[in-house]
Amino acid sequence: MTPEHSPHAVLDELAGHPHGDDLARVVHTAAFAAADERRSTLESGLAELVDRAGLSVADAETRYGNAIRALERGTSEGAGSATRVLLATLLARGVALSPPEGVEAEGRVAEALVWLATYTSVDALTALDAALGERADGLWRAIATLVRRADQGALPQLGRAGAILAAAALRASASPAARAEAAALVEEVRDPIVRSLLRDALAPARRPSRAPDAADAATAEGGGAAGGDAWATGEPERASARLSGELTPPPRGPVQLVLLAVTGILFVIHLGRLAGRFLLRYRRPAALDVGPRGVTVRSRTELFGRVLRERETYIPVESLLRATREVRYPRLGLYAGLVALGLGTYVGVSLLVDGARAGSPELLGMGALVFAFGAALDFGLSHLGTASRGRCRVVLVPRKGPALALAGLERDAADLALARLPRV
């Protein structure tokens, strides 16, 4: 795409056009109607939309072609043509004029944009950064979610083609949010082409820098945490860190753990989890985004490889009581102590009872010795710190609400991510 045919250049043209925003609203309405009805053509009902907006064909004339005529021609537009860039930018501008609010709305808009890019000639994904700037971050996260679902076979309406186009858009974007999502997807997706596209996006030599006019505009508008200046110079600004693992129950306190172990409930709980994991393929993969303003946990529940539920939890720094990294077996001493105490009690009491019945001092003494050894081992192991290396668990404790825990994380990566949080 040449600079004179870029979305930035088209936006500059539309900014000085007397009907620029009206044309963007017409394209937005026509395109989303086609996506809702799963039509690959956009001209249906176009005349009514144009009349309702008070426009004529002459009003749609631009340096890049006539927007209304381009909508009428639809899929006959060639790739890279000026009118195709015009339609893509008009659609992105239409989204900017009516931005989605909330995760669900962003998901619907993202799915419509990916569908349009897959089955029509209007690909607004290439113009999202130019039209929305930092406001596109939520859409990039929603697009990444679509890639995950399509990779799992949960989005037949988009399929593999939609996943590839969405991955290509993430690869081409200069947004830090899109880069973070691409980095997480590389470790999650199974499609080799999608993974290759996303991996290329992370190669330093292939990172595109933002156009100078876009960087200046971002600075003028107060780019904030996204770090527009760093992207303009080609240096990635890591506004947030992403960790991928699996959601697990938060750690129990020692008293609760002992009570559950003594009553046998702990055994039943873990037996049920093992059965679910290996018989029902129950999984809870999750991703943790850590930034200077808070943490976001995105998780999904899977059964037999199908996604049952997706959930997103955001905890701002002000509401975060504690964020800690635990080694892989943080309570190994306590667990081993419980096992030693249980075995020692069983063997010791058995020998004491047998010795009392037989009237044997040797058996009585041996029973007391085993019992004492079990208690001593329990005490020693319960106070033994672990120095396990490698994997770890991150525990998030908000001031209100339940705690969250992610397991299977790289220890060094977790330390670096948690270091981004300010000390409160």
Buried (B, 14 or more C-beta within 10 A) or exposed (E): EEEEBBBBBBBBBBEEBEBBBBBBBBBBBBBBBBBEEEBEBBBBBBEEBBEEBEBEEEBBBBEBBBBBEBBBBBEEBEEEBBBBBBBBBBBBBBBBEEBBEEBEBBBBBBBBBBBBBBBBBBBBBBBBBBBBBBEBBBBBBBBBBBBBBBBBEBBEEBEBEBBBBBBBBBBBBBBBBBBBBBBBBBEBBEBEEBBBBBBBBBEEEEBEBBBEBBBBBBEEEEBEEBBBBBBBEEEBBBBBBBBBBBBBEEBBEEEEBBEBBEEEEBEEEEEEEEEEEEEEEBBBBBBBBBBEBBBBBBBBBBEEEEBEEBEBBEBEBEEBEEBBBBBBBBBBBBBBBBBBBBBBBEBBEEBBEBBEEEEBEEBBEBBBEBBEBBBEBBBEBBEEEEEEEEBBBBBBBBEEEEEBBBBBBBBEBBEBBBEBBEEE
